[in-house]
Amino acid sequence: MQPIVSISNLSKTYASGFQALKAIDLDIVSGEIFALLGPNGAGKTTLISIVCGLVTASDGTVTAGGHDIVRDYRAARSLIGLVPQELTTDAFETVWATVNLSRGLFGKRKDHTLVEKLLKQLSLWDKKDQKIVTLSGGMKRRLMIAKALAHEPRILFLDEPTAGVDVELRRDMWDLVRGLRDDGVTVILTTHYIEEAEEMADRIGVINNGELILVEDKNELMRKLGRKALTLHLHEPLDAVPEGLGTYALELSGDGTELTYTYDTQGERTGITALLTDLSAANIRFRDLHTEQSSLEEIFVNLVSDSR
Ligand SMILES: Nc1ncnc2c1ncn2[C@@H]1O[C@H](COP(=O)(O)OP(=O)(O)OP(=O)(O)O)[C@@H](O)[C@H]1O
């Protein structure tokens, strides 16, 4: 299937001489939620600003829906909605006027039914006659989404959609984004919250120092790079890991009542069967056990520190 956004050899050097992006190649699949994950200053905003035509690239090409974003700017841009980090609209405009205006800016004919539907969907309908300056932070965020969707884009970029919002609103945002995906909108979001990428994304791209260091299916990423820990809850506490078990990566905790074994899920052998046999031979009995997979956070921290 043809990608809905195709980024090829994209580089950006700002006038200051700072290179914010280094030869990025990335294809976005239609209908996915793609999370671009990276620390502050990694180049996330620069990347989406280029795709949305707000910043010019120093090198490389981008197409959206098959249209080159420079040569065929209008056609490409009309497919794209952008929710920036900060609201840039006139604060004394009403909600209703500003969303309708956003649609008009793309040369689309008025459609009050669509705007009404959007405002209802975003729980802003009862605020439609209020001036933006009177809205709460969460309402402003939702308004930015309504504005970005007013011209019915097929691709939505969300730049740090939940930075600085409370947990409840974050969950609302996530539900909303999933709903958009269900409606067929392709969503690309930037975030430095690993939890957000873990929760939301179908695929994850990790960007650091202007380089895309990894692009991977989320589940695959967690499976491939994740390690697992098996914790055995012992009947009798141990003072130390018995000598005969010294070859295993074992750690004793919980006042000697928990024995944790860490293993690689992708390894040829996990070593679990041998460990359990040896435990039994050493007469160590357990009453319960559980396993835990390493989180995306641990994977991310390892990746970023490796690429420095
Ligand atoms: N107009 C500019 N001129 C010079 N350097 C810039 C300009 N805009 C951004 N940069 C630099 O480019 C780098 C990438 O910035 P960018 O805003 O793309 O990062 P980001 O990943 O979005 O970060 P954050 O998570 O903090 O929003 C940063 O080092 C930033 O200082």
The ligand as an SDF file (V2000), in Angstrom:
LIG
                    3D

 31 33  0  0  0  0  0  0  0  0999 V2000
   14.3440   28.7280   14.2910 N   0  0  0  0  0  0  0  0  0  0  0  0
   15.3440   28.0300   14.8200 C   0  0  0  0  0  0  0  0  0  0  0  0
   16.6290   28.4460   14.7010 N   0  0  0  0  0  0  0  0  0  0  0  0
   17.6500   27.7200   15.2180 C   0  0  0  0  0  0  0  0  0  0  0  0
   17.5060   26.5610   15.8830 N   0  0  0  0  0  0  0  0  0  0  0  0
   16.2620   26.1090   16.0420 C   0  0  0  0  0  0  0  0  0  0  0  0
   15.1140   26.8030   15.5310 C   0  0  0  0  0  0  0  0  0  0  0  0
   14.0060   26.0960   15.8450 N   0  0  0  0  0  0  0  0  0  0  0  0
   14.4340   25.0150   16.5220 C   0  0  0  0  0  0  0  0  0  0  0  0
   15.7770   25.0130   16.6450 N   0  0  0  0  0  0  0  0  0  0  0  0
   16.6030   24.0030   17.3080 C   0  0  0  0  0  0  0  0  0  0  0  0
   16.4220   22.7550   16.6720 O   0  0  0  0  0  0  0  0  0  0  0  0
   16.3900   21.6970   17.6370 C   0  0  0  0  0  0  0  0  0  0  0  0
   15.1310   20.8850   17.4830 C   0  0  0  0  0  0  0  0  0  0  0  0
   14.0180   21.6750   17.9000 O   0  0  0  0  0  0  0  0  0  0  0  0
   12.5260   21.1190   17.8710 P   0  0  0  0  0  0  0  0  0  0  0  0
   11.6290   22.2070   18.3140 O   0  0  0  0  0  0  0  0  0  0  0  0
   12.2850   20.5130   16.5300 O   0  0  0  0  0  0  0  0  0  0  0  0
   12.6330   19.9700   18.9590 O   0  0  0  0  0  0  0  0  0  0  0  0
   11.4770   19.1000   19.6340 P   0  0  0  0  0  0  0  0  0  0  0  0
   11.9230   17.6860   19.4980 O   0  0  0  0  0  0  0  0  0  0  0  0
   10.1640   19.4680   19.0730 O   0  0  0  0  0  0  0  0  0  0  0  0
   11.6090   19.5480   21.1340 O   0  0  0  0  0  0  0  0  0  0  0  0
   10.4720   19.7480   22.2720 P   0  0  0  0  0  0  0  0  0  0  0  0
   10.1410   18.3810   22.7510 O   0  0  0  0  0  0  0  0  0  0  0  0
   11.2400   20.5350   23.2750 O   0  0  0  0  0  0  0  0  0  0  0  0
    9.3410   20.4940   21.6490 O   0  0  0  0  0  0  0  0  0  0  0  0
   16.5540   22.3530   18.9970 C   0  0  0  0  0  0  0  0  0  0  0  0
   17.8930   22.2620   19.3930 O   0  0  0  0  0  0  0  0  0  0  0  0
   16.1690   23.8000   18.7500 C   0  0  0  0  0  0  0  0  0  0  0  0
   16.8830   24.6590   19.6150 O   0  0  0  0  0  0  0  0  0  0  0  0
  1  2  1  0
  2  3  1  0
  2  7  2  0
  3  4  2  0
  4  5  1  0
  5  6  2  0
  6  7  1  0
  6 10  1  0
  7  8  1  0
  8  9  2  0
  9 10  1  0
 10 11  1  0
 11 12  1  0
 11 30  1  0
 12 13  1  0
 13 14  1  0
 13 28  1  0
 14 15  1  0
 15 16  1  0
 16 17  2  0
 16 18  1  0
 16 19  1  0
 19 20  1  0
 20 21  2  0
 20 22  1  0
 20 23  1  0
 23 24  1  0
 24 25  2  0
 24 26  1  0
 24 27  1  0
 28 29  1  0
 28 30  1  0
 30 31  1  0
M  END
$$$$
